[in-house]
Amino acid sequence: MKYIMKNRFLFLSSILLFGISCEHRSKENETFFETPPKGGTTQLGVAPDDPLFMAIAKVDSLMFSTAQKDCDLEAYADFLDEDFEFFHDKAGFTPSKEAEMKDMAIFCGEEQRSRQPLRRELTPGTLRVFPMDNYGALEFCDHIFYLQINDGTEKVVGSGRMTAIWKEVEGAWKLARVVSYDHQHLAEIELPDATLDRYVGTYELPDRLVTIEKEAKFLRATDVHDGEPGWNTLLFPESENRFYFNYENVVYEFVGTDGRVETLNIYENGGLIEAAQRKQ
């Protein structure tokens, strides 16, 4: 079975996996900002109708489209300052523009994009822009990440926060520094602990066991071969008894009667591919 036999996680470019781009939606932000006094800013930054705000929102949106939607590496590289650095709370430090572009080449590879197509969405009201005199601008925002499913739907998988420094170079905006942090897993719904506890256990297939454990508000599935744990993944709840991966289109469904879970059904692209029976 292809999704079990292969290692699921290719290295993703940190800049795109957790999202630095904060696509501006002006209507969503209008009520968030006070109008600053003439020549100044509020504690929330310049107003959405300020030329600086609009310039940063525009260049950020363009970079997002170039990098994540189009995967135009040449155009994406043009957004980065030659002195670019990236700091990430999960993936660590990317020390240069060259290193970032190597990561982007992996992200834009056919296999990776087919397995984990992601969309990032600005959390309404969180985009803030501050002027940095004689340099450029400072940007803050929060965002949510969605896995795009091959049937045209999408599912939420995480959130994060970003701080970026933009450098103005001969009238063009270049991304100089990024700090991406506070990344959290998110799911379509949140289930009570009692519901999650019902699914904890061991399920048997002809070639392996599947153990299910609770991990915070999620479940973790682990394949066990000859007593040795191997591949594992987090399961995100989408209904009371159905859970999804944060990559590809795989769903685990727990089925039972009279409150007792008896079967773990595994679906890939909507089709049932395996049914594991719970061990007594």
LINKAKA-V942970 format. One record per residue. PSI is psi in degrees with one decimal (999 if undefined). BURIAL is b if it has 9 or more other ideal C-beta (glycine too) atoms within 8 Angstrom, else e. D_CENTER is the distance of its C-alpha to the mean C-alpha in whole Angstrom. Layout:
BEGIN
psi->(PSI	PSI)
burial->(BURIAL	BURIAL)
d_center->(D_CENTER	D_CENTER)
END
This chain:
BEGIN
psi->(124.6	-38.8	-18.2	-39.7	-24.4	151.7	124.6	-22.0	95.2	154.5	128.0	145.6	123.9	-32.3	-25.3	-29.9	-42.9	-4.0	114.5	-10.5	135.9	77.6	127.4	135.1	101.5	-39.6	-32.8	-22.5	-9.5	-41.4	-4.1	-26.5	135.1	154.9	121.4	155.6	158.0	125.6	9.1	-173.8	162.3	178.7	-12.0	6.0	-174.1	156.5	156.3	-23.9	3.8	139.1	-35.4	-44.9	-47.4	-36.0	-44.9	-42.0	-40.4	-48.4	-34.3	-43.7	-41.4	-42.0	-41.0	-47.5	-42.1	-44.4	-50.1	-39.7	-50.5	-24.0	43.8	94.0	-37.0	-44.2	-39.2	-43.6	-31.0	-18.8	-16.9	136.1	151.8	-20.5	23.6	138.4	149.5	129.0	126.3	132.6	-15.1	-40.4	-8.3	-150.5	128.6	111.8	-7.0	165.3	-41.1	-44.0	-38.6	-40.8	-30.8	-41.6	-39.9	-34.0	-35.4	-47.5	-38.8	2.2	149.7	-44.1	-46.3	-43.9	-29.5	-26.8	-33.5	67.5	121.6	148.9	139.3	138.4	132.0	133.7	122.2	135.5	7.3	-11.4	123.5	142.5	132.5	139.2	144.1	98.4	138.1	20.6	-63.1	-118.4	153.4	133.0	139.1	144.8	162.7	155.7	162.2	146.0	136.9	137.7	124.1	117.6	149.1	-1.8	8.8	-6.1	178.0	157.8	138.9	140.4	-15.5	177.1	165.1	172.5	154.1	139.9	131.7	146.2	121.6	135.2	130.6	118.5	106.1	46.0	-3.6	150.6	128.0	137.9	118.9	-43.7	143.5	134.2	115.7	126.5	177.4	44.3	130.8	146.0	141.1	149.5	169.4	-37.0	169.1	126.4	149.1	155.9	-37.8	-37.3	-45.2	-39.1	-28.7	-28.3	-10.2	130.9	-165.6	134.8	140.5	130.9	163.5	-34.8	-2.8	170.0	152.1	116.9	140.0	124.5	154.5	137.3	100.1	-124.5	23.6	179.4	155.8	127.6	134.8	130.0	135.4	121.1	123.4	41.4	-2.0	121.2	143.4	-121.3	140.5	159.4	156.2	142.8	128.4	124.8	135.2	-15.1	-175.0	-29.7	11.1	137.5	147.4	161.9	165.3	23.2	153.4	-170.6	73.7	135.4	135.0	128.2	127.3	126.4	140.1	-175.1	149.7	37.8	-0.3	120.8	127.5	-29.0	141.9	110.2	134.9	123.3	142.6	124.7	38.6	-8.8	139.1	123.4	-22.5	151.2	115.0	135.2	138.3	133.9	139.8	999)
burial->(e	e	b	e	e	e	e	b	e	b	e	b	b	b	b	b	b	b	b	b	b	b	b	b	e	e	e	e	b	e	e	b	b	e	e	b	e	e	e	e	b	b	e	e	b	b	b	b	e	b	e	b	b	b	b	b	b	b	b	b	b	b	b	b	b	b	b	b	e	e	b	e	b	e	b	b	b	e	b	b	b	e	e	b	b	b	b	b	e	e	e	e	e	b	e	e	b	e	b	b	b	e	b	b	b	b	b	b	b	e	e	b	b	e	b	b	e	b	b	b	b	b	b	e	e	b	b	b	b	b	b	b	e	e	e	b	b	b	b	b	b	b	b	b	b	b	b	e	b	e	e	e	e	e	b	b	b	b	b	b	b	b	b	b	b	b	b	b	e	e	e	e	b	b	b	b	b	b	b	b	b	e	b	e	b	b	b	b	e	e	b	e	e	e	b	b	e	b	b	b	b	b	b	b	b	e	e	e	b	b	b	b	e	b	e	e	e	b	b	b	b	b	b	b	e	e	e	e	e	e	e	e	e	b	b	b	b	b	e	e	e	b	b	b	b	b	e	b	b	b	b	b	b	b	b	b	e	e	e	e	b	e	b	b	b	b	b	b	e	e	e	e	e	e	e	b	e	b	e	e)
d_center->(26	23	20	22	24	21	19	16	14	14	13	10	11	10	10	8	5	5	7	10	11	13	15	18	19	23	24	21	22	26	27	25	27	30	33	33	37	38	37	35	31	31	28	26	26	28	28	26	29	30	30	28	25	25	25	22	20	22	21	17	17	19	17	14	16	17	14	12	14	17	17	20	20	23	22	19	21	24	21	21	24	26	26	22	20	17	16	13	13	12	13	16	18	18	22	22	22	23	20	17	19	19	16	15	18	16	13	15	17	18	17	14	13	15	13	10	10	7	8	7	10	12	13	17	19	17	18	21	23	26	28	29	33	34	30	28	25	23	19	17	14	12	9	7	4	6	8	11	14	17	19	18	16	12	11	8	6	5	6	8	11	13	16	18	21	22	26	28	30	33	32	28	25	23	20	22	20	16	15	12	12	12	8	9	8	9	11	14	16	18	21	24	25	28	26	23	27	28	26	26	29	29	29	32	31	34	32	30	29	26	26	24	23	21	19	18	17	16	18	18	20	22	24	28	30	34	33	30	27	24	21	19	15	14	15	13	16	17	20	23	23	20	17	14	12	8	10	13	15	17	18	21	23	26	29	32	36	37	34	34	31	33	30	27	26	23	22	21	21	23	25	27	27	28	29	30	32	32	35	37)
END
